Amino acid sequence: MVGNWNSTTDPAIWEFWKLDSTELRGLSIEIKGKDSNILEEMRILWKDSGFVFIADVAENKEPVEFFLVKKEANRLRFQNKLHDFPKEISYQKIGHNSLRATIGGKNKSIKFLFVKR
């Protein structure tokens, strides 16, 4: 996941991921024409007894934690059943240059396809 990723959607979403000494840090930005808007700041780190995806978005007073429930060779799935939406976040690496992010819950699922820059 480390690197710069551009979505194939309109409006475009860019995700930037870097590895710090103890965690992955991500930033998601929406691009509309010449305007940009930070959607969320993200972190993946080890906490207590497992990996946690932490999403910090303006709509929530506090960052929301999603706990790793499934790890496969090319896919990570995080879950927080108590959160309104999304309840699940997953990232799946497709080949060397593509990444699919999916958020879902309550019979709704939104997929984003990213291409590495």
Secondary structure, 3 states (H helix, E strand, C coil): CCEEEEECCCCEEEEEEEECCCEEEEEEEEEECCEEEEEEEEEEEEECCEEEEEEECCCCCCCEEEEEEEEECCEEEEECCCCCCCCEEEEEEECCCEEEEEEEECCEEEEEEEEEC
